[in-house]
Amino acid sequence: MATAPDAGQQIALLLKMINAKKTIEIGVFTGYSLLLTALTIPQDGKITAIDMNKDTYEMGLPVIKKAGVEHKINFIQSPALTVLDELLENHENRGSFDFAFVDADKVNYQKYHERLWQLLKVGGIIVYDNTLWFGTVAMPEESTKEELKPGRLHTIEFNRFLAADNRFQISQVPLGDGITICRRL
């Protein structure tokens, strides 16, 4: 489980296009997308990386260290909502982040979105992973495997929410398992 390489290339391009320097990543796992971001942002760039499982992060840490980008990463082992709320308590963080990548806890995507909107600067970008949910969002429910149905429903609901959010310009891109790119207006 990792961000698809083609989606990773798109993310790297977006990071370069907006000259991202201060980013947030929700859902680190073994750190492929984290490494990609750390390699793309400038040497003085910073990533707030949030995940519940430090063990999986530490599996990828040797590669991050070998790449010489560990100094850019502030790993926080915690539920993401807690960290986002703490960031929002400091008013200097509001509107200060350039980019966010979200690939964890799909049930809370909408809650993350509301908090990230406040943390992101105008013109900043949020990328949500897995917004096609194995293609099931375009399938009739009866054609969907039983184990994918709960995630399918959450994803459909979230996609509808994003489509109606006039605070962002969005584009759903069929890379990997689908990414949705949201640019704050």
C-alpha positions as CSV (number, residue, x, y, z in Angstrom):
1,M,0.0,0.0,0.0
2,A,1.5,3.2,-1.2
3,T,0.7,6.2,-3.4
4,A,0.7,5.1,-7.0
5,P,3.8,6.2,-8.9
6,D,1.8,8.1,-11.5
7,A,-0.1,9.9,-8.8
8,G,3.2,10.6,-7.1
9,Q,4.6,12.3,-10.2
10,Q,1.5,14.5,-10.4
11,I,1.9,15.5,-6.8
12,A,5.6,16.4,-7.3
13,L,4.6,18.5,-10.3
14,L,1.9,20.3,-8.2
15,L,4.4,20.9,-5.4
16,K,6.9,22.5,-7.9
17,M,4.2,24.5,-9.6
18,I,3.1,26.3,-6.4
19,N,6.6,26.4,-4.9
20,A,5.4,24.6,-1.9
21,K,7.5,25.0,1.2
22,K,5.2,24.2,4.2
23,T,3.1,21.1,3.8
24,I,0.9,18.6,5.8
25,E,0.6,14.9,5.2
26,I,-2.2,13.0,6.8
27,G,-1.5,9.3,6.6
28,V,2.2,8.5,6.2
29,F,2.3,4.7,6.2
30,T,5.8,3.7,5.1
31,G,6.6,7.2,3.8
32,Y,6.6,6.9,-0.1
33,S,4.6,10.1,-0.6
34,L,6.4,11.7,2.3
35,L,9.7,11.0,0.8
36,L,8.5,12.3,-2.6
37,T,7.3,15.6,-1.0
38,A,10.6,15.9,1.0
39,L,12.6,15.5,-2.1
40,T,10.5,18.0,-4.0
41,I,10.2,20.9,-1.6
42,P,13.3,23.2,-0.9
43,Q,16.0,22.4,1.6
44,D,14.4,24.7,4.2
45,G,10.9,23.3,3.6
46,K,8.9,21.6,6.3
47,I,6.4,18.8,6.4
48,T,4.0,18.1,9.3
49,A,3.5,14.3,8.9
50,I,0.7,12.8,10.9
51,D,0.0,9.1,11.4
52,M,-1.3,6.9,14.1
53,N,1.3,4.2,13.5
54,K,5.0,5.2,14.1
55,D,6.2,1.6,13.3
56,T,5.2,1.8,9.7
57,Y,6.8,5.3,9.4
58,E,10.0,3.9,10.9
59,M,10.0,1.1,8.2
60,G,10.6,3.8,5.6
61,L,12.8,6.1,7.7
62,P,16.1,4.5,6.6
63,V,15.3,5.5,3.0
64,I,14.3,9.1,4.1
65,K,17.6,9.3,6.0
66,K,19.6,8.0,3.1
67,A,18.0,10.6,0.9
68,G,19.1,13.3,3.3
69,V,15.7,14.8,3.9
70,E,14.8,13.8,7.4
71,H,15.3,17.3,8.7
72,K,12.3,18.5,6.7
73,I,9.9,16.1,8.5
74,N,8.1,16.7,11.7
75,F,6.5,13.3,12.3
76,I,3.6,13.3,14.8
77,Q,2.1,10.1,16.1
78,S,-1.5,11.1,16.8
79,P,-5.0,11.2,15.4
80,A,-5.0,13.8,12.7
81,L,-8.0,15.7,13.9
82,T,-6.2,16.4,17.2
83,V,-3.1,17.7,15.5
84,L,-5.1,19.9,13.0
85,D,-7.1,21.4,15.9
86,E,-3.9,22.1,17.8
87,L,-2.4,23.8,14.7
88,L,-5.6,25.9,14.3
89,E,-5.2,27.1,17.9
90,N,-2.1,29.0,16.9
91,H,-3.5,31.8,14.6
92,E,-0.1,32.1,12.8
93,N,-0.8,28.7,11.2
94,R,-4.0,29.8,9.6
95,G,-3.5,30.4,5.9
96,S,0.2,29.4,6.2
97,F,0.4,26.0,4.5
98,D,1.0,25.6,0.8
99,F,0.0,22.0,0.3
100,A,-1.7,19.0,2.0
101,F,-1.8,15.4,1.0
102,V,-4.5,13.2,2.7
103,D,-4.4,9.4,2.5
104,A,-5.8,8.0,5.7
105,D,-9.0,7.5,7.6
106,K,-11.3,8.0,4.7
107,V,-14.3,8.4,7.1
108,N,-12.8,11.7,8.3
109,Y,-11.9,13.2,4.9
110,Q,-14.7,15.9,5.2
111,K,-13.6,16.8,8.8
112,Y,-10.0,17.1,7.6
113,H,-11.1,19.2,4.7
114,E,-12.8,21.8,6.9
115,R,-9.7,22.2,9.0
116,L,-7.2,22.1,6.1
117,W,-9.3,24.9,4.4
118,Q,-8.4,27.1,7.4
119,L,-4.7,26.1,7.4
120,L,-4.2,26.4,3.6
121,K,-3.2,29.7,2.0
122,V,-5.2,31.0,-0.9
123,G,-3.9,29.2,-4.0
124,G,-2.8,26.3,-1.9
125,I,-3.6,22.7,-2.8
126,I,-5.0,19.7,-1.0
127,V,-4.7,16.3,-2.7
128,Y,-7.0,13.5,-1.5
129,D,-6.1,9.9,-2.4
130,N,-8.4,7.0,-3.2
131,T,-11.3,9.1,-4.4
132,L,-12.3,6.5,-7.0
133,W,-12.3,3.7,-4.4
134,F,-11.2,0.9,-6.7
135,G,-13.6,2.2,-9.3
136,T,-16.6,1.4,-7.2
137,V,-17.8,5.1,-7.1
138,A,-18.9,4.6,-10.7
139,M,-20.4,1.1,-10.3
140,P,-23.9,0.2,-9.2
141,E,-23.9,-0.8,-5.6
142,E,-25.0,-4.4,-6.4
143,S,-21.8,-4.8,-8.5
144,T,-19.5,-3.7,-5.6
145,K,-17.8,-6.3,-3.5
146,E,-19.3,-6.4,0.0
147,E,-16.0,-5.4,1.8
148,L,-15.7,-2.3,-0.4
149,K,-19.3,-1.0,0.1
150,P,-18.7,1.1,3.3
151,G,-15.7,2.8,1.8
152,R,-17.6,3.3,-1.5
153,L,-20.4,5.2,0.3
154,H,-18.1,7.4,2.3
155,T,-16.1,8.2,-0.9
156,I,-19.3,9.0,-2.9
157,E,-20.5,11.3,-0.1
158,F,-17.1,13.0,0.1
159,N,-16.9,13.5,-3.7
160,R,-20.3,15.1,-3.7
161,F,-19.3,17.4,-0.8
162,L,-16.1,18.5,-2.7
163,A,-18.1,19.1,-5.9
164,A,-20.4,21.5,-4.1
165,D,-17.6,23.3,-2.2
166,N,-17.3,26.7,-3.8
167,R,-14.2,27.5,-1.7
168,F,-12.1,25.3,-4.0
169,Q,-11.5,24.5,-7.6
170,I,-11.3,20.8,-8.0
171,S,-10.2,18.2,-10.5
172,Q,-10.6,14.4,-10.0
173,V,-7.8,12.7,-11.8
174,P,-7.8,8.9,-12.6
175,L,-4.3,8.2,-11.4
176,G,-3.7,5.3,-9.1
177,D,-7.0,4.8,-7.2
178,G,-8.1,8.3,-8.1
179,I,-6.8,11.6,-6.6
180,T,-8.8,14.7,-6.2
181,I,-6.9,18.0,-6.5
182,C,-8.4,20.9,-4.6
183,R,-7.1,24.5,-5.1
184,R,-8.2,26.9,-2.5
185,L,-9.8,30.0,-4.0
